[in-house]
Amino acid sequence: MAEVTCYTVAVGNAPMPWASRKVKKSAEKAFKFIAKLEGFVGVHPVPPRGTLCLFRTENDAKIARNKMNAEGIQTGDNICECYVDEMYVK
């Protein structure tokens, strides 16, 4: 099986089931925003540290991180390379 190179942007964890309605709504809004970004492939949760958002190219990841920060979504400082089996990437 072949692997595809993707690039990650770290964001916070999804809210816990007992979180307030306001927190859940803001997280839902953030995830909808992230899913519409160009080059978005998917997410990889890494509890309790956060969630990695996967993007097709490094440039897509940089643009996405800047847009997320402008939207008020906290992101990590680094963009890292990762490898995903190509059957999971459209």
N, C-alpha and C positions, 0 to 999 in steps of 0.2 A: 504494500500500500504506500502511495506517495504522500508526502507531507507538503503543506502549504505554509509559507511564512506569513504570520499575522503580527500586528503590533497592538500593545495593550495600553489602556489608560485606566488607572485605578480610581474608583469612587468608593463611597461608604457602603455599609451593609444596607440591605432592605430592612424596613422596620419589623420588629417583632409583632406577633399577633396581638399582644396586649398594649401596643402603642396607641396613642390618641388618634382620633379620626383625622385631625389636622395634619399630623405627621404622615399618616398613610396617604392622604390626598396629595401632599407635596411630593412624596416619593413616587407616587403613580404618575404625577405630572412630569417629574424628572425622567423617569424611565421611558415615557412616551416621547419626550424630546430627544433622548439619546437614540432611541430606535429609528428615528427619522433622519439621523445624520448620515451624510454620504460615506460609503465604505464600511458601514456598520455590519459586522458579521454575527456577533452574539455576545453573551456574557459568560463569565466563569466565576461563580461565587467562591470566596475563600474565607469562610467564617472562622474566627471572629474578626479578621483583619480588614475585610472589605469585599469588593467585587471588581473583577477585571472586565472592562469593556474591550472587545476585540474588533480591530479594524483591518481592512485589506492592505493598506500601505502605510508607511511611516508618515507620509504627508497627510493622509486622511486622519490619522491619529492626532497629529499636531493641530490641525484645523479643528477637529472635534474637541480637543482639550480646551482650546481657546474659546470656542463657542460655549462649552459647558461652564467655564469660569465666568464668562460674560452673563450667562443665565443665572448665576449664583449657585451652581452645583460645585461642591468642593471636589477637587481632583488631586491626585498625587503629582509629584514633580517630575517623575521619570516616565518615559515611554520605552517599553521593553519589547524585545522580539520574542515571539513564541512560535511553536510549530503545532499545526492542527492537521489531522488526517483530512485529506481532500474530500472525502465523502461527506464531511460535515459542513463544507463551505460550498455555497452555490456558485 
